[in-house]
Amino acid sequence: MRQLVFVFCVTVWVDEADYLIDVADSLA
């Protein structure tokens, strides 16, 4: 169960990182 929560958190974090990279690219 704990591993599932870890995977979920990592997935959300990666999605956030991709979004921030897209925003940075559009501003650059």
N, C-alpha and C positions, 0 to 999 in steps of 0.2 A: 504494500500500500504506500509506504513512504517513497519507494522508487517511482511510483506513478505520479505522485505529487511533484517530485524532482523533475521528471520529464516534462510535466505540464508547465512548471515555472521556466524551464529552459526554453521551451517552445514559445511561450509568451515573450520572453526576453529577446529571443532571436527576431520575432516579428517586430518588436519595438525597434530593434537595432536597424532592421531593413527599412523601416519607415523613416527613421532619423537620417539614414544615409540618403534616401530618396529626397528628403527635404533639403539636405545639405547640397546635393547635386543640383537641385533646381535653383538654389540661392547662389551657387558658385558661378 
